[in-house]
Amino acid sequence: MSNSELNNTLYKLSSLSKCAKENKTFQFESLAHHLNVEFLKDCYNNLARNKAVGIDKVSWQDYNSNLDENLRKLVQRLKNKSFRPLPAKECISLKGMVKQDP
């Protein structure tokens, strides 16, 4: 991602953040049109590589094996509004007891 593209993306994100803070009742329809392969690739490359796999059981290295195609498909699903993230795993600790919800 070039510096001008990065600056443009950061400007857009900053503007969206400012809009949300100033108008608490404003509802965004979709932010997918602000995302593209280059931006997501930059985000991916800035992820910590030594963290545990996500709820989808895909590691950083596994996703990297076909990165461009994975990101292209992700952007397409975001823009088609067909992307449905898996729910996060919630762990609650109560006095030494651990309850895990799927």
N, C-alpha and C positions, 0 to 999 in steps of 0.2 A: 504494500500500500504506500503510495507516495505521500510526502508530507502535506501536499495540498488536499488530497483525499482525506487524510487523517484529520487535518484541521477542519475540513468541511463537516466530517462526521461528528467530531467533538463539538463543533458549533451547533449542529442540529440537536445533539443530545443535551447540550447545555440549555438550549432554547426550550426543549420539551420539559426539562426539569424546572426551569423558571416558570413556565406556563402552569405546571401542576402545582407548584408552591403558591403561586399568586391566586389561582382560581381552584379552590378545593372541590367545587362541584363539577368541574370539567371532566368529561369522560372521553378517553381516547378510544377510538374504534379499533385501530390496528397500528402497530409501529413497525410492521414487517417491511414496509416500503423503505425504511431507513437502513435496513440491513442488506449487505451484499457479501459475496464470497470473500472479497479482499478484507473487509472489516472483520468478518468472523475468523478468517485465517490469522489475522493479527491478534485477535483475542485468544485464539487457540494457542498460539505460540507464546503467549504471556501466562498461560496456566502453569501452575506448579506441577511438575511431572512426577513427583514422588507421592502423590496423594492416593488414597484408596479409590477403587473403582466406584462408579455411581450406581444408582438403583437399577440401571439397565445392564450392569455387569460388563460394561465396555471400558477398557483402560485407555489411557492417553495414547499408549503405543498402538493398541488395536485400531483406534480411530485414525491414527496417523498413517496406517498401512494403505489407506485409500482416501487420503484427506481431501483432495480436490473434489472427487466424486461425492464423498459424504457431505461436504459443505454445499455443493451444488444442489443436492437433493434436499438438504435442510432448508436452504433459501427458497426452493420451489415449494416445499410444504408450508413454510411460513407465509409465503405470498398467496398460496391457494387457501390459506386458513385451514389446512388439514393437519397441521402439527398438533399433536396432543401429548404433552410431556407426561411421563409416568409420575404418579404421586410420590412425594418424598416419604422416606421411612421415618416414622416418629418413634423416639425412645423416651420413655418417662421413667425416672428413677424415684421411687418412693421409699425412703428409709432403707436403702440397701437392696430393695427389690426392683427388678427391672421388668417393665412391661413393654413389649414391642408390638406395634400395630403394623399390619401389612401395608 
